[in-house]
Amino acid sequence: MKLENKKNKKEFEKSINFLEDLCWLLDSGKNNNYGEMIKIISNIKKGNNLSTQLGQEPDELIGILPRLLTDKSLFDTNSDLAQFSSEVLGIEILNWHKRSRNEMIGVIICKVQESEEIRNGISSYVLNNILQNKEQIKRIQKETENSNNQFLWNDAIHKIVGETSYE
């Protein structure tokens, strides 16, 4: 097991070094400045927090979350809210079926505020994209429901983030 972890770590470091070299190469031949990307990659190699490198303040999430979680067009039921909390935020809400909507939202916000590990796993960029693309998310939810498949938040996020990054 340890041998495989060392191999994976070596492959990860090799990939990061390649990306860093690629950024230097691209930066030298164009007027584009990839210097900031090189700094971020370097900090990732050193184990620094990616959300901090991208300028995401921990309190920024606390401002976005209530706006997102109270949106009944995205989270029609407590079940929807519990699913999002579990799949996207990594927060399991115990006995969610016995709790009020506001209590669930409070639990989520408090857990985000209390845990740096949870905050580091959440991207305000992704949450903002969800808010800005509510109609698209609802369309994906309906399509999934109509095809008798289970709606997965991660799939929907990949679709909206992928489409908005090319605009």
ABEGO torsion letter per residue (X at the ends): XAAAAAAAAAAAAAAAAAAAAAAAAAAAABABBAAAAAAAAAAAAAGBBAAAAAGBBAAAAAAAAAAAAABAAABABAAAAAAAAAAAAGBBBBGAAABBAAAAAAAAAAAAAABAAAAAABBAAAAAAAAAAAAAAAAAAAAAAAAGBBBBAAAAAAAAAAAAAAX
